[in-house]
Amino acid sequence: MTSPNSPPSSRLPPVFPEAWASAWGQDRHGLWQSFTVGGITQVLRWIPPGQFLMGSPPDEPERSPDDSDWSERRHPVLLTEGYWLADTACTQALWQVVMGDNPSGFKGDDKPVENVSWQDISENFLPALNALLPGLEAGLPSEAQWEYACRAGTTTPFWFGETITPEQVNYNGNYPYRGGEKGLYRKQTVEVKALPANDWGLHQMHGNVWEWCADWLGPYAPGLATDPAGPPTGRARVLRGGSWFSDGWHCRSAERFGRVPDRRRDSFGFRLARGSSPRQAGSAGVAGVAAGSGTTAAAPDSPARRQER
């Protein structure tokens, strides 16, 4: 079992780079590797194992009092293995090259794909992508993996701190967080790298599009949760992060939202994830790659509460 205080070697991927990687390297955010399909590249960033507080404290501003214990009960979570997470939401260009269509309402190759359901992703896109790149085994992040990565070591409502502005996050600036000044409402998505990345190199974990997670939506249990994967069954799948349409409070790190798996909206998208691969015989491992560089490309370096649709 690993923890934030584990030796550095236990917090590194057992294989790096992997056979499917088209480029790889290390920058100020950590290790990254990318895959390329039909000329479209997606960067994945290494998220090391660790422990964090999931959910929100009872006094967090604009935390819904009606479902706080059910939905946002603060509790410790231990993720015993690291994982790879896309540095952006899936773009329309990547969806197009894999699926041959583009369901999005706000068109743009570098904008996030939207109008996709959990079923569209899990039953169609992911099998098609993984067939094109054997060994990739991409999926959706668990809800715990998503929040851990979003927070990037923070405990505040947003990784930016106690509040956000439209210059940081694409949300409905007519409904700012905790009484802030009104700001820009773009009324559409923006390019996936148009706004700042968090300290782990992940762009727009807050706002732009809600991101589907693997889990069924269900209540948090009290106490330590180790590698939680949500309830075994349910009615709604989890969405996280808020969107271009959202009020500020919907974009908080702890905010949870759920919809039936076949629901599509122009505010629903997703971010790819994959686990840590097992060590392979004869692999150079991280130490071998680091010693020889191995890089093939440059590094990517309280108003009235509206309900989401």
Backbone bond lengths (Angstrom), bond angles and torsions (degrees), N, CA, C in turn:
res aa  C-N    CA-C-N  psi(-1)  N-CA   C-N-CA  omega(-1)  CA-C   N-CA-C  phi
1 M - - - 1.460 - - 1.517 109.23 -
2 T 1.311 116.61 137.42 1.448 120.90 -178.32 1.520 110.67 -105.66
3 S 1.308 116.54 165.20 1.454 123.17 178.75 1.508 107.76 -150.90
4 P 1.350 117.89 171.84 1.458 118.56 178.47 1.523 113.23 -59.25
5 N 1.351 117.41 -20.52 1.450 120.79 -179.01 1.519 113.04 -97.83
6 S 1.319 117.83 12.39 1.454 121.53 179.59 1.522 110.13 -66.22
7 P 1.338 117.20 154.92 1.469 119.42 174.73 1.520 110.38 -57.24
8 P 1.342 118.29 148.24 1.475 120.80 -177.19 1.518 113.11 -53.18
9 S 1.348 118.28 -36.13 1.457 119.79 -176.59 1.515 112.69 -62.84
10 S 1.352 117.87 -30.80 1.459 120.81 -179.15 1.516 112.28 -79.00
11 R 1.329 116.48 -9.70 1.454 120.91 -178.29 1.520 112.19 -103.84
12 L 1.340 116.52 9.40 1.455 121.92 179.70 1.527 110.45 -107.21
13 P 1.333 118.13 152.95 1.474 119.73 178.05 1.522 110.56 -64.51
14 P 1.330 118.25 141.53 1.467 120.66 -179.20 1.512 113.21 -68.18
15 V 1.337 117.81 -25.22 1.460 122.39 178.30 1.522 108.20 -130.22
16 F 1.321 116.71 126.80 1.459 120.22 178.88 1.528 109.13 -160.36
17 P 1.350 117.94 123.67 1.464 127.14 -4.12 1.522 110.57 -78.74
18 E 1.318 116.22 168.77 1.458 120.82 178.05 1.530 110.43 -95.45
19 A 1.316 115.02 165.75 1.469 120.27 -171.19 1.523 112.50 -61.24
20 W 1.324 117.77 -29.52 1.457 120.82 -177.31 1.528 113.15 -83.16
21 A 1.334 118.03 -8.85 1.460 121.40 -174.02 1.535 111.51 -69.88
22 S 1.306 116.49 132.34 1.465 121.60 176.00 1.523 111.54 -92.81
23 A 1.322 117.25 -19.74 1.460 123.22 176.28 1.519 107.81 -159.94
24 W 1.323 116.69 160.11 1.455 120.65 -179.15 1.515 109.27 -161.43
25 G 1.318 116.57 165.34 1.452 120.39 179.28 1.512 111.57 172.62
26 Q 1.326 115.02 -166.55 1.458 122.92 179.85 1.517 108.14 -142.75
27 D 1.331 116.76 136.00 1.450 121.45 176.84 1.521 108.65 -136.52
28 R 1.317 117.46 -165.69 1.462 120.08 -174.87 1.526 112.69 -64.60
29 H 1.327 117.16 -18.78 1.461 120.80 178.23 1.525 112.74 -88.80
30 G 1.312 117.88 -15.54 1.456 121.40 -178.77 1.514 112.66 125.06
31 L 1.336 115.74 -158.58 1.459 121.75 -178.67 1.528 110.98 -77.49
32 W 1.323 115.43 146.97 1.464 120.54 174.16 1.522 108.79 -145.94
33 Q 1.305 115.65 153.49 1.456 122.08 169.75 1.521 107.03 -145.94
34 S 1.317 116.67 154.61 1.455 120.23 -175.93 1.517 110.51 -130.78
35 F 1.322 115.10 158.04 1.458 121.17 171.04 1.518 108.42 -120.48
36 T 1.322 115.99 156.62 1.459 121.86 -179.29 1.522 109.67 -130.90
37 V 1.313 116.23 130.50 1.466 123.11 177.29 1.517 108.04 -130.31
38 G 1.328 117.07 121.80 1.454 120.77 177.59 1.511 113.45 54.75
39 G 1.327 117.15 34.17 1.453 121.53 179.38 1.520 114.53 84.85
40 I 1.324 118.47 -1.04 1.464 122.76 179.58 1.528 108.63 -103.92
41 T 1.314 116.33 127.67 1.460 122.22 -175.26 1.522 111.45 -110.82
42 Q 1.326 115.29 138.47 1.462 122.35 174.17 1.518 109.05 -124.81
43 V 1.316 116.76 126.58 1.466 122.91 177.71 1.524 109.68 -89.56
44 L 1.324 115.91 136.27 1.459 123.16 172.51 1.515 108.46 -114.28
45 R 1.318 117.40 138.09 1.461 122.08 178.89 1.527 111.00 -111.04
46 W 1.326 114.69 142.08 1.460 120.89 -179.85 1.523 109.44 -77.62
47 I 1.339 115.43 124.59 1.465 122.84 177.20 1.524 106.84 -109.41
48 P 1.329 119.07 109.39 1.469 120.70 -174.97 1.525 111.74 -71.04
49 P 1.337 117.78 158.29 1.463 120.46 177.79 1.519 110.80 -65.14
50 G 1.318 116.32 161.83 1.455 119.77 179.15 1.516 111.89 170.41
51 Q 1.318 115.09 -178.15 1.460 122.33 -179.39 1.522 109.03 -120.75
52 F 1.332 116.64 144.19 1.462 120.83 178.42 1.510 109.72 -151.91
53 L 1.335 116.41 169.98 1.453 122.39 175.82 1.522 108.29 -95.42
54 M 1.326 115.82 115.41 1.460 122.20 -179.79 1.525 108.98 -95.29
55 G 1.329 115.89 145.02 1.459 119.59 -176.67 1.514 110.87 94.70
56 S 1.324 116.77 -163.25 1.464 120.47 -176.32 1.521 110.65 -136.15
57 P 1.343 117.35 153.67 1.467 120.08 175.89 1.519 110.64 -71.47
58 P 1.330 117.94 154.64 1.470 120.10 -177.62 1.512 114.37 -58.24
59 D 1.330 118.09 -25.86 1.465 120.14 -177.55 1.524 113.39 -95.61
60 E 1.334 118.31 12.14 1.460 118.78 178.27 1.531 109.03 -66.44
61 P 1.334 118.05 127.37 1.476 120.50 -177.93 1.530 112.20 -56.26
62 E 1.321 114.64 137.70 1.462 124.49 176.61 1.517 113.80 64.10
63 R 1.309 116.59 16.42 1.470 120.73 169.20 1.521 107.02 -69.65
64 S 1.309 118.05 129.09 1.452 121.39 -175.34 1.524 110.77 -64.55
65 P 1.337 118.57 121.46 1.467 119.86 -179.99 1.522 113.22 -72.13
66 D 1.318 117.47 -18.76 1.461 120.65 -174.88 1.521 113.13 -73.76
67 D 1.334 116.95 -32.07 1.463 118.56 -174.06 1.526 112.24 -131.22
68 S 1.343 117.15 21.64 1.465 119.44 -172.33 1.525 112.35 -62.19
69 D 1.326 118.22 -45.00 1.464 119.66 -179.71 1.520 110.96 -69.79
70 W 1.330 116.20 -37.06 1.460 119.58 -179.95 1.508 110.99 -70.97
71 S 1.327 116.06 -43.26 1.446 119.88 -167.37 1.521 114.99 -103.01
72 E 1.333 117.58 -32.64 1.460 119.01 -172.67 1.527 113.22 -127.58
73 R 1.307 117.76 21.69 1.466 120.17 178.83 1.528 109.87 -52.00
74 R 1.310 117.11 122.17 1.467 120.25 -177.93 1.519 110.04 -75.29
75 H 1.322 115.85 131.33 1.460 120.64 -176.36 1.522 109.48 -156.04
76 P 1.329 117.83 152.26 1.463 120.15 178.91 1.526 111.65 -76.05
77 V 1.316 115.69 141.20 1.467 122.16 177.47 1.523 108.29 -128.35
78 L 1.315 115.79 133.27 1.463 121.78 176.23 1.523 108.90 -111.74
79 L 1.310 116.55 120.95 1.464 122.50 173.25 1.527 106.83 -102.13
80 T 1.308 116.15 111.16 1.465 120.43 -171.11 1.519 113.45 -82.84
81 E 1.327 117.77 -14.12 1.462 120.94 179.44 1.524 110.04 -129.44
82 G 1.329 115.14 144.72 1.448 119.52 173.05 1.522 110.91 -73.47
83 Y 1.321 115.52 169.48 1.460 120.03 -178.89 1.524 108.71 -154.94
84 W 1.318 115.32 165.32 1.466 122.25 177.65 1.525 109.10 -102.71
85 L 1.331 116.21 135.07 1.454 121.52 -179.09 1.522 109.14 -133.69
86 A 1.324 116.44 135.66 1.461 121.02 179.76 1.524 110.78 -59.65
87 D 1.314 116.06 140.75 1.461 119.38 -178.63 1.522 112.19 -76.27
88 T 1.334 117.46 -10.37 1.462 121.83 176.66 1.528 109.13 -141.61
89 A 1.314 114.60 165.10 1.460 119.46 166.96 1.529 108.69 -61.61
90 C 1.318 116.65 154.65 1.468 121.49 177.78 1.523 109.44 -60.58
91 T 1.316 116.36 129.90 1.458 120.67 -178.74 1.531 111.83 -84.19
92 Q 1.319 114.26 163.61 1.467 119.67 174.71 1.527 110.58 -64.50
93 A 1.330 117.13 -34.18 1.465 119.91 179.61 1.518 111.18 -63.48
94 L 1.340 117.42 -42.42 1.463 120.11 179.69 1.523 110.59 -67.91
95 W 1.314 117.30 -43.33 1.468 120.21 178.00 1.528 110.18 -59.81
96 Q 1.329 116.17 -44.46 1.465 121.39 -177.85 1.525 111.44 -60.97
97 V 1.338 117.27 -44.58 1.460 119.59 -175.96 1.529 111.21 -70.37
98 V 1.325 117.34 -27.29 1.465 120.72 179.11 1.523 111.51 -85.44
99 M 1.337 116.78 -43.33 1.460 120.96 -171.61 1.529 113.94 -101.50
100 G 1.325 118.09 -19.51 1.455 120.10 -179.60 1.509 114.56 80.10
101 D 1.346 118.08 11.55 1.459 121.32 176.41 1.521 108.62 -147.81
102 N 1.321 116.33 174.89 1.450 121.78 179.24 1.524 108.78 -143.97
103 P 1.336 117.61 103.57 1.463 120.50 -176.44 1.524 114.24 -80.94
104 S 1.322 118.18 -3.22 1.459 122.30 -169.95 1.529 112.66 -67.23
105 G 1.325 115.25 146.30 1.449 121.06 175.49 1.515 112.94 -84.72
106 F 1.334 117.06 -34.82 1.464 122.39 -179.57 1.525 107.97 -101.70
107 K 1.304 116.67 91.24 1.462 121.40 -169.62 1.532 113.04 -71.25
108 G 1.345 114.40 143.77 1.455 122.12 177.28 1.515 108.95 164.24
109 D 1.320 118.27 125.27 1.460 121.20 -176.26 1.515 112.84 -53.72
110 D 1.344 117.54 -38.96 1.453 121.46 -176.08 1.518 113.42 -96.83
111 K 1.320 116.50 8.02 1.463 120.29 171.53 1.526 108.84 -87.75
112 P 1.336 117.28 158.47 1.466 118.56 179.63 1.521 111.22 -68.84
113 V 1.306 116.35 143.04 1.458 119.14 171.44 1.526 107.59 -67.21
114 E 1.315 117.17 138.46 1.466 122.05 176.46 1.520 108.94 -139.31
115 N 1.325 114.99 -177.18 1.461 120.21 -170.91 1.522 110.82 62.59
116 V 1.329 116.49 35.09 1.462 120.74 177.38 1.526 108.99 -119.33
117 S 1.300 116.01 137.34 1.457 121.68 178.87 1.526 110.42 -91.69
118 W 1.318 115.50 167.13 1.459 121.06 174.97 1.526 109.58 -59.31
119 Q 1.321 116.50 -40.04 1.466 120.22 178.99 1.526 111.50 -66.69
120 D 1.337 117.77 -40.60 1.466 120.41 177.14 1.526 110.80 -55.44
121 I 1.320 115.39 -43.08 1.457 120.82 -177.40 1.524 111.18 -71.90
122 S 1.320 116.52 -52.35 1.462 121.68 -171.99 1.522 113.42 -73.64
123 E 1.327 116.74 -35.19 1.461 119.84 -174.40 1.527 113.17 -95.93
124 N 1.323 117.40 -19.34 1.468 119.86 -175.96 1.525 112.99 -121.53
125 F 1.334 117.51 -60.27 1.458 120.29 -173.75 1.534 112.49 -65.31
126 L 1.314 117.62 -50.67 1.467 119.33 -175.56 1.527 112.74 -63.20
127 P 1.337 120.26 -45.12 1.465 118.40 175.62 1.523 113.08 -60.00
128 A 1.339 117.35 -38.34 1.466 120.05 -179.49 1.528 110.84 -68.11
129 L 1.325 117.46 -43.26 1.466 120.67 178.86 1.520 111.00 -63.68
130 N 1.325 117.39 -46.08 1.460 120.42 -177.39 1.527 112.27 -67.89
131 A 1.326 117.10 -26.79 1.461 119.72 174.87 1.526 111.19 -70.14
132 L 1.323 116.67 -31.59 1.465 120.66 179.17 1.528 112.11 -75.10
133 L 1.340 116.52 -27.57 1.467 121.47 -176.68 1.528 109.91 -129.78
134 P 1.326 117.69 81.30 1.470 120.34 179.92 1.525 111.47 -54.78
135 G 1.324 115.01 134.56 1.450 120.74 -179.42 1.516 114.12 94.04
136 L 1.333 117.71 -15.31 1.466 119.58 -179.98 1.531 110.85 -66.43
137 E 1.318 116.11 -49.44 1.473 122.28 177.42 1.523 111.59 52.22
138 A 1.322 116.18 46.57 1.464 121.60 179.45 1.525 110.35 -70.34
139 G 1.308 115.49 151.05 1.450 121.62 177.57 1.515 109.46 -151.24
140 L 1.327 116.02 -160.43 1.452 122.46 173.50 1.521 108.91 -102.18
141 P 1.328 118.62 148.72 1.463 119.85 177.38 1.517 110.89 -70.75
142 S 1.325 115.89 152.26 1.455 118.70 167.72 1.520 108.12 -68.20
143 E 1.326 115.99 161.59 1.459 119.73 179.11 1.529 110.81 -60.96
144 A 1.326 116.89 -39.35 1.466 120.18 178.86 1.522 111.03 -65.76
145 Q 1.320 117.31 -42.48 1.461 120.00 176.62 1.526 110.73 -60.40
146 W 1.321 116.49 -41.05 1.462 120.05 -179.38 1.525 111.00 -62.40
147 E 1.333 118.14 -49.63 1.466 119.64 -176.76 1.526 111.93 -67.86
148 Y 1.327 117.36 -38.53 1.466 121.54 176.93 1.526 110.27 -57.41
149 A 1.328 116.05 -46.04 1.457 120.78 -179.42 1.524 111.66 -70.18
150 C 1.308 117.41 -38.36 1.461 121.21 178.44 1.521 110.80 -61.59
151 R 1.312 116.84 -45.35 1.464 121.05 -176.89 1.527 111.42 -68.81
152 A 1.320 117.67 -35.76 1.471 121.17 179.63 1.526 111.76 49.75
153 G 1.324 115.55 44.60 1.458 121.00 177.03 1.515 115.55 90.61
154 T 1.327 118.57 -0.22 1.463 121.64 -178.93 1.522 111.18 -94.74
155 T 1.333 116.66 162.41 1.463 122.55 176.20 1.524 111.56 -124.20
156 T 1.316 117.09 4.90 1.460 122.49 -178.47 1.537 110.62 -82.50
157 P 1.341 118.44 169.56 1.468 120.01 -178.41 1.524 113.98 -56.87
158 F 1.335 116.99 -30.97 1.463 123.22 178.18 1.522 107.90 -132.76
159 W 1.323 117.22 156.62 1.461 116.66 178.20 1.529 110.40 -66.15
160 F 1.337 117.67 -22.20 1.460 121.39 175.58 1.528 111.99 -68.69
161 G 1.327 117.70 -24.28 1.456 121.89 -176.42 1.517 111.42 137.00
162 E 1.332 115.88 -138.16 1.458 120.91 -172.62 1.528 113.76 -82.13
163 T 1.332 117.81 -15.70 1.453 119.98 -179.51 1.533 109.38 -155.38
164 I 1.324 115.72 179.20 1.458 122.09 -179.79 1.523 109.35 -137.12
165 T 1.329 115.13 164.52 1.462 122.28 173.18 1.528 107.66 -131.21
166 P 1.345 117.97 161.96 1.469 119.62 177.20 1.526 113.55 -63.13
167 E 1.323 118.24 -17.08 1.460 120.32 175.46 1.527 111.34 -74.28
168 Q 1.322 116.96 -17.52 1.459 122.26 178.57 1.520 112.81 -102.47
169 V 1.334 115.99 -33.93 1.467 122.34 -170.63 1.525 109.33 -137.85
170 N 1.328 117.07 140.12 1.464 121.70 176.24 1.527 109.18 -89.94
171 Y 1.338 115.77 97.67 1.465 122.43 177.80 1.520 108.39 -141.65
172 N 1.315 117.49 -176.68 1.461 121.37 -179.83 1.524 109.26 -81.36
173 G 1.330 115.97 99.71 1.455 120.63 -177.07 1.515 115.00 -65.47
174 N 1.338 117.98 -8.27 1.464 120.50 174.37 1.518 111.73 -72.06
175 Y 1.333 116.68 -15.96 1.458 121.89 -177.71 1.528 109.27 -126.73
176 P 1.334 117.55 72.53 1.470 121.06 -176.95 1.525 111.59 -69.42
177 Y 1.313 114.68 168.07 1.466 121.67 -178.53 1.524 110.55 -85.46
178 R 1.299 116.64 139.48 1.475 127.66 174.42 1.528 112.92 42.55
179 G 1.350 116.05 49.32 1.450 120.63 172.55 1.506 115.61 76.38
180 G 1.318 118.16 17.48 1.463 120.91 178.47 1.516 112.10 -70.04
181 E 1.316 115.37 175.01 1.462 120.41 179.69 1.526 110.83 -71.45
182 K 1.314 115.86 144.44 1.458 119.73 174.40 1.513 110.27 -66.29
183 G 1.340 115.46 151.05 1.459 119.86 -178.09 1.511 111.22 -146.99
184 L 1.306 115.18 -162.53 1.454 122.72 -174.72 1.527 112.58 -61.55
185 Y 1.320 115.39 134.69 1.469 122.16 170.24 1.520 106.23 -118.17
186 R 1.313 117.35 106.62 1.466 122.02 -172.89 1.523 112.89 -75.55
187 K 1.318 117.50 -25.21 1.464 123.98 178.24 1.524 112.99 66.22
188 Q 1.325 116.96 20.47 1.455 121.35 178.21 1.530 109.30 -168.12
189 T 1.315 116.02 171.75 1.454 120.45 175.74 1.524 110.76 -75.84
190 V 1.334 115.65 163.69 1.465 122.07 173.46 1.525 108.19 -123.77
191 E 1.325 117.58 169.52 1.464 121.58 179.47 1.526 110.13 -57.80
192 V 1.317 115.40 147.82 1.463 120.84 -169.92 1.524 113.93 -64.83
193 K 1.335 117.87 -20.44 1.463 120.70 177.55 1.532 112.10 -113.69
194 A 1.324 116.71 20.79 1.462 120.37 -176.49 1.521 112.70 -73.55
195 L 1.334 117.74 -22.49 1.458 122.02 -176.18 1.532 109.75 -123.39
196 P 1.330 118.19 165.01 1.470 121.12 -168.43 1.530 114.32 -61.77
197 A 1.343 113.56 149.54 1.464 121.63 173.72 1.522 109.59 -90.16
198 N 1.346 116.82 154.50 1.462 119.20 177.39 1.530 110.41 -78.50
199 D 1.314 116.60 -176.03 1.465 120.79 -174.22 1.523 112.90 -67.06
200 W 1.313 118.20 -12.35 1.459 121.45 176.87 1.533 111.24 -102.43
201 G 1.341 116.73 11.28 1.459 121.14 174.26 1.507 114.87 81.06
202 L 1.329 118.41 21.40 1.463 123.18 -176.95 1.523 109.97 -105.22
203 H 1.316 116.20 123.41 1.461 121.79 -176.44 1.520 111.83 -88.07
204 Q 1.324 115.87 137.58 1.465 124.77 168.07 1.530 113.27 52.30
205 M 1.333 114.67 49.90 1.460 118.83 168.65 1.530 110.16 -69.00
206 H 1.330 116.59 -23.16 1.465 122.41 172.49 1.524 108.32 -104.24
207 G 1.327 116.83 129.93 1.456 121.43 171.83 1.518 114.97 77.22
208 N 1.312 115.25 -173.25 1.470 127.19 -178.26 1.524 111.75 74.00
209 V 1.343 119.08 -72.81 1.464 120.84 171.06 1.524 109.40 -137.26
210 W 1.333 115.69 143.73 1.462 120.46 167.00 1.532 107.55 -61.48
211 E 1.324 117.31 142.16 1.454 121.36 -177.19 1.532 110.10 -115.00
212 W 1.333 115.00 121.28 1.459 120.65 177.66 1.533 110.35 -63.89
213 C 1.317 116.37 139.26 1.465 123.00 172.53 1.525 109.29 -113.43
214 A 1.318 116.84 171.00 1.456 121.23 -175.73 1.526 112.74 -72.87
215 D 1.321 118.40 -27.78 1.462 123.63 -166.46 1.527 114.30 -76.67
216 W 1.326 114.45 153.05 1.457 121.49 159.86 1.523 107.45 -74.28
217 L 1.324 117.47 146.97 1.456 121.61 177.67 1.525 109.48 -77.48
218 G 1.331 116.46 131.34 1.447 121.21 178.82 1.513 110.74 -160.82
219 P 1.335 118.13 169.77 1.468 120.57 -177.91 1.515 111.63 -71.51
220 Y 1.327 115.60 149.95 1.458 121.01 172.72 1.524 109.31 -78.85
221 A 1.310 116.29 139.93 1.463 121.25 172.86 1.520 108.48 -87.87
222 P 1.341 118.39 149.37 1.466 119.77 176.15 1.524 110.69 -70.60
223 G 1.325 116.72 159.10 1.447 121.31 177.17 1.511 112.82 90.04
224 L 1.334 114.67 177.71 1.461 121.33 -177.31 1.527 111.22 -67.14
225 A 1.333 116.25 132.01 1.461 122.24 173.78 1.526 108.00 -113.12
226 T 1.326 116.78 128.20 1.456 121.73 179.90 1.521 109.67 -107.16
227 D 1.320 116.50 119.70 1.464 123.07 -179.18 1.524 112.49 47.37
228 P 1.339 118.28 52.56 1.466 120.02 -177.32 1.523 111.91 -65.62
229 A 1.319 115.16 145.03 1.464 121.10 -179.82 1.523 111.84 -127.62
230 G 1.345 117.41 15.23 1.449 120.61 179.09 1.511 112.41 79.47
231 P 1.334 117.55 175.38 1.461 121.21 -179.64 1.528 111.53 -69.03
232 P 1.347 117.65 156.71 1.463 120.62 -177.17 1.527 114.10 -70.73
233 T 1.306 117.20 -24.10 1.464 121.26 179.10 1.519 108.64 -141.09
234 G 1.313 115.73 169.36 1.455 119.54 178.12 1.510 111.42 173.97
235 R 1.313 115.22 -174.27 1.459 120.68 179.52 1.530 111.14 -107.23
236 A 1.327 117.00 -35.42 1.460 121.57 -175.06 1.520 110.72 -119.22
237 R 1.329 116.83 142.68 1.459 122.47 172.48 1.532 109.14 -93.89
238 V 1.312 115.42 151.28 1.461 121.51 -173.49 1.526 111.73 -77.31
239 L 1.338 115.09 138.58 1.469 123.35 167.76 1.518 107.89 -121.34
240 R 1.327 116.61 146.12 1.462 121.03 -175.93 1.524 111.86 -136.29
241 G 1.333 115.51 152.24 1.450 122.25 166.08 1.512 118.19 102.41
242 G 1.332 119.11 -17.74 1.456 119.39 -175.93 1.520 112.42 79.94
243 S 1.320 116.52 179.15 1.463 120.41 -174.50 1.523 111.41 -150.20
244 W 1.333 115.40 -178.44 1.464 122.86 176.20 1.522 112.01 -58.57
245 F 1.328 117.07 -26.02 1.458 123.70 -177.16 1.528 112.28 -89.22
246 S 1.327 117.65 -13.82 1.462 122.94 -168.02 1.520 114.12 -77.61
247 D 1.341 115.52 150.34 1.453 121.93 164.49 1.531 108.15 -68.48
248 G 1.318 116.26 162.17 1.453 120.09 -179.48 1.520 114.17 -56.09
249 W 1.339 117.30 -39.62 1.470 119.55 -175.21 1.525 112.03 -67.71
250 H 1.318 117.46 -25.67 1.464 120.11 178.32 1.532 112.25 -69.97
251 C 1.311 117.64 -16.81 1.464 121.25 -176.35 1.528 113.19 -91.86
252 R 1.334 118.49 2.09 1.463 121.36 -179.38 1.532 111.50 -60.42
253 S 1.316 116.07 154.10 1.467 121.16 179.96 1.526 112.18 -59.72
254 A 1.330 117.44 -33.16 1.463 121.63 -175.52 1.516 113.95 -90.54
255 E 1.325 117.75 -10.39 1.466 120.67 -174.51 1.520 111.54 -64.16
256 R 1.337 115.44 134.54 1.461 122.30 -179.78 1.526 109.32 -121.68
257 F 1.313 114.40 146.22 1.460 120.66 -175.89 1.522 105.91 -147.18
258 G 1.303 118.42 145.19 1.448 120.13 -179.72 1.517 112.69 -139.30
259 R 1.318 115.41 145.29 1.455 121.39 174.99 1.533 108.78 -143.73
260 V 1.335 116.25 158.37 1.459 120.48 178.94 1.527 109.03 -61.21
261 P 1.325 118.20 149.20 1.470 120.74 -170.48 1.522 116.01 -62.35
262 D 1.335 118.25 -18.66 1.467 118.74 -179.47 1.530 113.14 -98.21
263 R 1.343 117.29 9.46 1.471 121.33 -177.40 1.534 110.39 -78.15
264 R 1.311 116.30 134.49 1.465 122.43 175.92 1.526 109.35 -121.18
265 R 1.333 115.58 140.24 1.458 121.76 175.49 1.526 108.64 -147.56
266 D 1.345 115.62 156.83 1.456 119.08 176.69 1.520 112.21 -75.86
267 S 1.331 116.60 8.49 1.461 121.47 174.36 1.535 111.69 -118.09
268 F 1.341 117.82 8.30 1.467 122.03 -177.83 1.534 110.03 -108.32
269 G 1.330 116.88 122.13 1.452 123.04 175.54 1.519 110.10 -137.28
270 F 1.332 117.39 -153.81 1.467 119.59 -179.49 1.517 110.45 -166.32
271 R 1.339 114.88 167.95 1.459 124.29 179.82 1.527 107.36 -133.63
272 L 1.317 116.54 131.81 1.459 121.18 -177.56 1.522 112.20 -74.38
273 A 1.330 115.75 149.26 1.458 122.34 174.88 1.519 108.76 -143.18
274 R 1.306 114.84 159.51 1.465 120.57 170.26 1.507 107.91 -153.20
275 G 1.339 115.93 154.62 1.447 120.62 -178.92 1.514 112.60 -78.67
276 S 1.328 114.81 -176.64 1.462 121.74 176.54 1.516 108.27 -83.84
277 S 1.336 117.94 125.73 1.467 120.87 -177.04 1.522 110.42 -75.07
278 P 1.334 118.15 152.95 1.464 120.35 176.83 1.516 111.00 -69.15
279 R 1.321 116.32 152.88 1.453 120.25 177.80 1.520 109.46 -65.60
280 Q 1.312 115.51 134.86 1.453 121.13 -177.57 1.518 109.86 -106.20
281 A 1.317 115.83 143.43 1.461 120.22 179.08 1.515 110.09 -59.11
282 G 1.331 115.86 131.02 1.453 120.41 177.78 1.502 114.22 84.93
283 S 1.359 118.18 -0.68 1.450 120.09 179.96 1.521 109.94 -71.90
284 A 1.320 115.44 143.58 1.461 119.59 177.98 1.515 111.57 -68.72
285 G 1.329 116.50 -28.48 1.454 119.47 -177.37 1.514 110.93 72.27
286 V 1.333 115.87 177.48 1.454 120.50 -176.41 1.514 111.44 -64.65
287 A 1.330 117.38 -41.83 1.462 119.79 -176.24 1.524 110.97 -61.68
288 G 1.344 116.37 -42.77 1.452 119.63 -179.41 1.509 112.56 -64.91
289 V 1.324 116.78 -40.15 1.454 120.64 179.63 1.514 110.32 -67.70
290 A 1.341 116.26 -42.98 1.457 119.86 -178.43 1.520 110.90 -61.33
291 A 1.326 115.80 -39.42 1.459 119.30 -178.05 1.514 111.62 -67.44
292 G 1.337 116.59 -33.00 1.456 120.51 -177.36 1.496 113.77 -103.86
293 S 1.294 117.94 11.84 1.461 124.66 -178.27 1.516 110.36 69.70
294 G 1.343 118.79 -74.03 1.457 121.66 174.73 1.502 114.85 75.66
295 T 1.297 119.45 -3.47 1.452 121.13 -176.19 1.521 111.07 -73.62
296 T 1.339 116.13 131.52 1.459 119.74 179.48 1.516 112.50 -106.38
297 A 1.331 117.12 -4.83 1.460 120.43 178.70 1.503 109.02 -152.62
298 A 1.315 117.11 162.04 1.456 120.80 179.36 1.516 110.50 -66.68
299 A 1.334 116.97 148.26 1.463 121.87 -178.49 1.529 111.34 -67.27
300 P 1.339 117.90 138.04 1.443 120.52 173.86 1.536 109.97 -73.07
301 D 0.930 105.27 59.61 1.492 98.97 -174.49 1.598 113.64 -37.19
302 S 35.118 161.16 168.02 1.405 97.70 -125.78 1.533 113.22 -123.36
303 P 1.232 108.59 87.76 1.465 118.23 171.44 1.527 111.09 -71.48
304 A 1.314 116.65 176.64 1.459 119.88 175.45 1.509 108.66 -58.72
305 R 1.331 116.67 138.03 1.452 121.29 -174.07 1.522 109.53 -87.77
306 R 1.313 117.01 109.41 1.452 120.29 175.75 1.511 109.20 -79.36
307 Q 1.302 117.92 147.66 1.456 122.49 177.53 1.516 109.47 -97.45
308 E 1.335 116.01 143.74 1.469 119.75 177.26 1.521 110.55 -67.92
309 R 1.311 114.87 153.51 1.464 119.96 -176.40 1.521 110.92 -74.13
